[in-house]
Amino acid sequence: MAHGRKQHAWYVPPTWPASSPYLPVVAELYWVDTLLYGNDPAPRRPAVVLTVPTVVHAPIQIVTRTTDLETDGVPHPRQPGLGLDEGVFSDLRNVDKHHWHAPRVTPIATLDPETMAEVLRRFL
């Protein structure tokens, strides 16, 4: 390398390609990159889908889940098979539907009907 020339950083492609955006399913739990809705100290967080847009510019509405049991919200029991400690559904967030794709979101499971009914009552 000649003196004074800078080396270029190597480009490292993502470990898996991003999928096309898709609409999620109401009552499904997903791991969601918090950059999609901002202002969250965790890099990823479990969230349940509350509403799916039916018009062009409407966002996907989710309710995020925290393990801070002092937080106000809907309690949700520990589910080790899903990788979830005891938690609380606590914050209503909006996500642009154009950003809803893998690897930014990863499906986990369907939320049980009783907890989903409580989430709907509290956040809609």
N, C-alpha and C positions, 0 to 999 in steps of 0.2 A: 504494500500500500504506500502510495506516495505521501511524503510529509505534508501535513496541512489538510488532507482530505478527510472528511468525516465518513465513518462507516454508516451504512443504512441499517436500520433495525430490521430483523427478519419478521416477515408477516406470518403469523400463526393463524391458520384458519380455525373457525369454531370446531369443537369436537363433534358436533352433529349439525346438519343444515337446519335452518329455520323452516318451519312448515308455512303453508299459506294461512292467513287469518281465517278463523272459523267462529261460528257462534256457539257459545257454551250451552249447557243444559241447566235449567233452573233446578235448584236443590242439589247440584253436584258440588263436591268439595274439590278444590284445586290448590296446588302450591302455586303461588303467584309471585313473580318478581316485583318487589315493592317499588321499583322505578316506574312501573306502569301507572301508579297513582300518586307517588311522591310522599315526602314528609313522613318517613318511617325509618326507624333506626335498624330494623332487621333487613337483611338482603332478600329473603323470601319469607312468605307467611301463608299459612292455610287460609282459605277464604271460601265461602259458599256463595253461589250465584243466586241473586235475588230476582233480578229482572234481565231480560234479553231484549234489545231494541227491536222495534217493529218499523221504525222510521229511519231514514238515512243518517241523520246526525245525532241520534240519541246514543248515550253511552250504555255500556254494560254496567249494572249495579251489582256490587258484591258487598258482603259483610266480612271483615277480616277477623281472625281468631288470634287471641293472645294467651300466653300462659300466665300472665299477671292476674292472679285470682282476685286482686283488690279492685280490678277494673269493673265498671258498671256494664252490664250486658246480659246475654243469655248463656248460662253455664252449659258446658259440654264435657262429658266424662272423658277420662283417659281411654285411648284406643291404641294399645301398643302394636297391634297388627297393622295399623295404618301409620305408625310412627308419630302418634299424637299423644302428648301428655295432657293432663287435665287442663282445661282452658275455658275461655269465655269468648263468645262472638260479640264484638264490641264496637266496631267502627264501620259505618256505611261509607263506601268509596265508589267512585266512578272510574271506569276504564274505557278508553277509546276502543271501539270494536276492531279497528284496523291493527291494533297491537296485540290482539288475543291470538297467540300462536305459540307453538313449541319452538324453542325451549323456554320461553318466558312464562308459560303456564303448563302445568303438568297435572292431569287428572289424578285424584286420589280415590274417591268413592262417592256414593250417594249418601247425603245426610239423612239420618233417621227422620221419619215423618213428624214425630212429636217435637223434636228440636227445631225442625224447619218451620213448623206451625208457630212456635214461640218467636223465632227470628222474624217471620213475616209480621206477626202482631206488633213486635217492638219497632221494626224499622220501616214498615210501609204505612 
